[in-house]
Amino acid sequence: MPAQKEIKLHNICFFLGFGAVLAMLVPYLILGQDAIVTYHDQLDGELIGYMLQAKHLFDGNLLPEFMNGADKTALTLPAPGFVLLFLVMRPFWALVSMQLLGSLCGYVGMYLLTREIPRAHPAAAMAVGILYAYLPFLPVYGLSQYGLPLLFWSFLQLRNKKYRAFAFGYSAMYALCSSLVLIGFGVIGMGLLWTLLPSQRGRRRLPLFCLGMMTGIYVVENFRLLGQLLGWIPSAVSHKEEYVLTAEPFWNSLLTGFLQGGQHSGDYHQWILGGAVLAGVFSLLTGAFRREKERKILGAMGISLGVVFALALVSALWDSGLGILLRTRLSVLGAFQADRLLWLAPCLWYLLLACELELGLCLLHFVRGEKRALSGSLVAGRFLAGAGLFCFAAVTILTGVEVLRNSNLKPNVQKLRNPDYGLLSFRDYYAIGVMEQVEAYLLEQTGEKPEDYRVVSLGIDPAAALYQGFYCLDGYSNNYSLEYKHSFREIIAPELEKSQYLQEYFDDWGNRCYLFSAECPGYYTIEKNGFYFQDYALDVSALKELGGKYLLSAAWIENGEETGLRLVREEPFETQDSYYRIFLYEIL
């Protein structure tokens, strides 16, 4: 193809794909806070972390609203650089901006990366880039996953001494907007292994310097957390000391990691894996592996598969019986989750998909350019090549269907079509419009502002109260004081005694420091549907001693007075469309 036409095709494909990614913003603009947002490990904790860290960015090491004034390391941000968005935007729009920026980085990075390694056709690079951008990663993790393709591309440029200013700048941005403990350790480790390969001899200086720069940024960002873990900074004993680690069957973990991926890294790559098998078959049948370009593509596919398998292997070993035996001797460090290495895998799977598409085009061009196919007649060779191209196109389409079915866009399109769509919206989850009523009522009746009292929540995630600005005793954290865990346990001990599941859930893990109920274990969002607590028990004295004054309940507590709770207002707080109905109790 002439250079001018290729540049024109590249521009058309690139900007068409860019527009397709921007289109995901439309439902959020229309729905606003009625948009549906994944709440597990996002609205229940990470978003609150951004809000509170932004609010107290320059005023000490404590978060006064969270768990009675927890250390800031109790809510370590997974993408610290993006806290700046929460200084200038409302939380919902800051989150939407993180989604858009992450998806755009994912698209641009995957487009450039696939144009670099398999030298994919612009249309193929566009398709793969769009699919990667639409993967349902949680935006609160910033560039941790979405930003990987562009980071890998930047390292390739440094190796080849191209675009050095951009590569260093983006690498620094990635370190600022990603998590050291969730993926940064894997990026630095894999970067070092790749840089030290014999094949990189003579081209290591710039990549090594870049890795050093990123490590420095990660250390500065996480200095207080690292200092506490290593004993450099005095701190309370973490509740992680009481984590009970359970071994997972090795082979089951290995197959799950390789075939399905890790937590929060679902990439729906099963069809891509099938395409890799077909690629090997068609290459053997057509003899395409004899040509240099096809050999390089097949080599890139083999390396991608090998690295993903190695990541799954390390993850499985870490969670196996042998791994647990080692981890129990590492104290708090034993709680480290090596399965986060699988967050690196989606980038490799979609690079593999681009290789499959390019191989399909190569097979077609290869047979067309031969007077006789190596494996038989020209007709048979063309049939095989055409079948290969069709199969790889089908793999892309089927993968695309799976990605769109599970994307963050789908539920919001459903919400636009049906306003009564059942999933919790951003507004629903945070009880926006209801919590304001509670705060206003207390101010009017008692003159008390949120900082004057402490609350706990029952049947509604504490994140809703924190979002409104209440000062809470409860919360969701993966690193708070063990002493506080024991104090809070006294409050919920009567309910824990009723349920072995809740007792093990809190004692053996304890990240959710919540008011649990044996009547609805594991259910933290009780809709206003007639449910009420018939026999709720808690230690009111322990709650009062910790500073608690009010309890916000999503359901009426029948034995409230017997328990030591006074219903402040007979009429619950709600709006016509609210998910919750909140009963306000005073702790006697």
Secondary structure in CASP SS format (residue, H / E / C, confidence):
PFRMAT SS
TARGET T0000
AUTHOR 0000-0000-0000
METHOD secondary structure of the structure
MODEL  1
M C 1.00
P C 1.00
A H 1.00
Q H 1.00
K H 1.00
E H 1.00
I H 1.00
K H 1.00
L H 1.00
H H 1.00
N H 1.00
I H 1.00
C H 1.00
F H 1.00
F H 1.00
L H 1.00
G H 1.00
F H 1.00
G H 1.00
A H 1.00
V H 1.00
L H 1.00
A C 1.00
M C 1.00
L H 1.00
V H 1.00
P H 1.00
Y H 1.00
L H 1.00
I H 1.00
L H 1.00
G H 1.00
Q H 1.00
D H 1.00
A C 1.00
I E 1.00
V C 1.00
T C 1.00
Y C 1.00
H C 1.00
D C 1.00
Q C 1.00
L C 1.00
D C 1.00
G C 1.00
E H 1.00
L H 1.00
I H 1.00
G H 1.00
Y H 1.00
M H 1.00
L H 1.00
Q H 1.00
A H 1.00
K H 1.00
H C 1.00
L C 1.00
F C 1.00
D C 1.00
G C 1.00
N C 1.00
L E 1.00
L E 1.00
P C 1.00
E C 1.00
F C 1.00
M C 1.00
N C 1.00
G C 1.00
A E 1.00
D E 1.00
K H 1.00
T H 1.00
A H 1.00
L H 1.00
T C 1.00
L C 1.00
P C 1.00
A C 1.00
P H 1.00
G H 1.00
F H 1.00
V H 1.00
L H 1.00
L H 1.00
F H 1.00
L H 1.00
V H 1.00
M C 1.00
R C 1.00
P H 1.00
F H 1.00
W H 1.00
A H 1.00
L H 1.00
V H 1.00
S H 1.00
M H 1.00
Q H 1.00
L H 1.00
L H 1.00
G H 1.00
S H 1.00
L H 1.00
C H 1.00
G H 1.00
Y H 1.00
V H 1.00
G H 1.00
M H 1.00
Y H 1.00
L H 1.00
L H 1.00
T H 1.00
R H 1.00
E H 1.00
I C 1.00
P C 1.00
R C 1.00
A C 1.00
H C 1.00
P H 1.00
A H 1.00
A H 1.00
A H 1.00
M H 1.00
A H 1.00
V H 1.00
G H 1.00
I H 1.00
L H 1.00
Y H 1.00
A H 1.00
Y C 1.00
L C 1.00
P C 1.00
F C 1.00
L C 1.00
P H 1.00
V H 1.00
Y H 1.00
G C 1.00
L H 1.00
S H 1.00
Q H 1.00
Y H 1.00
G C 1.00
L H 1.00
P H 1.00
L H 1.00
L H 1.00
F H 1.00
W H 1.00
S H 1.00
F H 1.00
L H 1.00
Q H 1.00
L H 1.00
R H 1.00
N C 1.00
K C 1.00
K C 1.00
Y C 1.00
R H 1.00
A H 1.00
F H 1.00
A H 1.00
F H 1.00
G H 1.00
Y H 1.00
S H 1.00
A H 1.00
M H 1.00
Y H 1.00
A H 1.00
L H 1.00
C C 1.00
S C 1.00
S C 1.00
L H 1.00
V H 1.00
L H 1.00
I H 1.00
G H 1.00
F H 1.00
G H 1.00
V H 1.00
I H 1.00
G H 1.00
M H 1.00
G H 1.00
L H 1.00
L H 1.00
W H 1.00
T H 1.00
L C 1.00
L C 1.00
P H 1.00
S H 1.00
Q H 1.00
R C 1.00
G C 1.00
R C 1.00
R C 1.00
R H 1.00
L H 1.00
P H 1.00
L H 1.00
F H 1.00
C H 1.00
L H 1.00
G H 1.00
M H 1.00
M H 1.00
T H 1.00
G H 1.00
I H 1.00
Y H 1.00
V H 1.00
V H 1.00
E H 1.00
N C 1.00
F H 1.00
R H 1.00
L H 1.00
L H 1.00
G H 1.00
Q H 1.00
L H 1.00
L H 1.00
G C 1.00
W C 1.00
I C 1.00
P C 1.00
S C 1.00
A C 1.00
V C 1.00
S E 1.00
H H 1.00
K H 1.00
E H 1.00
E H 1.00
Y C 1.00
V C 1.00
L C 1.00
T C 1.00
A C 1.00
E C 1.00
P C 1.00
F H 1.00
W H 1.00
N H 1.00
S H 1.00
L H 1.00
L H 1.00
T H 1.00
G H 1.00
F H 1.00
L H 1.00
Q C 1.00
G C 1.00
G C 1.00
Q C 1.00
H C 1.00
S C 1.00
G C 1.00
D C 1.00
Y C 1.00
H C 1.00
Q H 1.00
W H 1.00
I H 1.00
L H 1.00
G H 1.00
G H 1.00
A H 1.00
V H 1.00
L H 1.00
A H 1.00
G H 1.00
V H 1.00
F H 1.00
S H 1.00
L H 1.00
L H 1.00
T H 1.00
G C 1.00
A H 1.00
F H 1.00
R H 1.00
R C 1.00
E H 1.00
K H 1.00
E H 1.00
R H 1.00
K H 1.00
I H 1.00
L H 1.00
G H 1.00
A H 1.00
M H 1.00
G H 1.00
I H 1.00
S H 1.00
L H 1.00
G H 1.00
V H 1.00
V H 1.00
F H 1.00
A H 1.00
L H 1.00
A H 1.00
L H 1.00
V H 1.00
S H 1.00
A H 1.00
L H 1.00
W H 1.00
D H 1.00
S C 1.00
G H 1.00
L H 1.00
G H 1.00
I H 1.00
L H 1.00
L H 1.00
R H 1.00
T C 1.00
R C 1.00
L C 1.00
S H 1.00
V H 1.00
L H 1.00
G H 1.00
A H 1.00
F C 1.00
Q C 1.00
A H 1.00
D H 1.00
R H 1.00
L H 1.00
L H 1.00
W H 1.00
L H 1.00
A H 1.00
P H 1.00
C H 1.00
L H 1.00
W H 1.00
Y H 1.00
L H 1.00
L H 1.00
L H 1.00
A H 1.00
C H 1.00
E H 1.00
L H 1.00
E H 1.00
L H 1.00
G H 1.00
L H 1.00
C H 1.00
L H 1.00
L H 1.00
H H 1.00
F H 1.00
V H 1.00
R H 1.00
G C 1.00
E C 1.00
K C 1.00
R C 1.00
A C 1.00
L C 1.00
S C 1.00
G C 1.00
S C 1.00
L H 1.00
V H 1.00
A H 1.00
G H 1.00
R H 1.00
F H 1.00
L H 1.00
A H 1.00
G H 1.00
A H 1.00
G H 1.00
L H 1.00
F H 1.00
C H 1.00
F H 1.00
A H 1.00
A H 1.00
V H 1.00
T H 1.00
I H 1.00
L H 1.00
T H 1.00
G H 1.00
V H 1.00
E H 1.00
V H 1.00
L H 1.00
R H 1.00
N H 1.00
S C 1.00
N C 1.00
L C 1.00
K H 1.00
P H 1.00
N H 1.00
V H 1.00
Q H 1.00
K H 1.00
L H 1.00
R H 1.00
N C 1.00
P C 1.00
D C 1.00
Y C 1.00
G C 1.00
L C 1.00
L C 1.00
S E 1.00
F H 1.00
R H 1.00
D H 1.00
Y H 1.00
Y C 1.00
A C 1.00
I C 1.00
G C 1.00
V C 1.00
M H 1.00
E H 1.00
Q H 1.00
V H 1.00
E H 1.00
A H 1.00
Y H 1.00
L H 1.00
L H 1.00
E H 1.00
Q H 1.00
T H 1.00
G C 1.00
E C 1.00
K C 1.00
P H 1.00
E H 1.00
D H 1.00
Y C 1.00
R E 1.00
V E 1.00
V E 1.00
S E 1.00
L E 1.00
G C 1.00
I C 1.00
D C 1.00
P H 1.00
A H 1.00
A H 1.00
A H 1.00
L H 1.00
Y H 1.00
Q H 1.00
G C 1.00
F C 1.00
Y C 1.00
C E 1.00
L C 1.00
D C 1.00
G E 1.00
Y E 1.00
S C 1.00
N C 1.00
N C 1.00
Y C 1.00
S E 1.00
L H 1.00
E H 1.00
Y H 1.00
K H 1.00
H H 1.00
S H 1.00
F H 1.00
R H 1.00
E H 1.00
I H 1.00
I H 1.00
A H 1.00
P H 1.00
E H 1.00
L H 1.00
E C 1.00
K C 1.00
S C 1.00
Q H 1.00
Y H 1.00
L H 1.00
Q H 1.00
E H 1.00
Y H 1.00
F H 1.00
D H 1.00
D H 1.00
W C 1.00
G C 1.00
N C 1.00
R E 1.00
C E 1.00
Y C 1.00
L C 1.00
F C 1.00
S C 1.00
A C 1.00
E C 1.00
C C 1.00
P C 1.00
G C 1.00
Y C 1.00
Y C 1.00
T C 1.00
I C 1.00
E C 1.00
K C 1.00
N C 1.00
G C 1.00
F C 1.00
Y C 1.00
F E 1.00
Q C 1.00
D C 1.00
Y C 1.00
A C 1.00
L C 1.00
D C 1.00
V H 1.00
S H 1.00
A H 1.00
L H 1.00
K H 1.00
E H 1.00
L C 1.00
G C 1.00
G E 1.00
K E 1.00
Y E 1.00
L E 1.00
L E 1.00
S E 1.00
A C 1.00
A C 1.00
W C 1.00
I E 1.00
E C 1.00
N C 1.00
G H 1.00
E H 1.00
E H 1.00
T H 1.00
G C 1.00
L E 1.00
R E 1.00
L E 1.00
V C 1.00
R C 1.00
E C 1.00
E C 1.00
P C 1.00
F E 1.00
E C 1.00
T C 1.00
Q C 1.00
D C 1.00
S C 1.00
Y C 1.00
Y C 1.00
R C 1.00
I E 1.00
F E 1.00
L E 1.00
Y E 1.00
E E 1.00
I E 1.00
L C 1.00
END
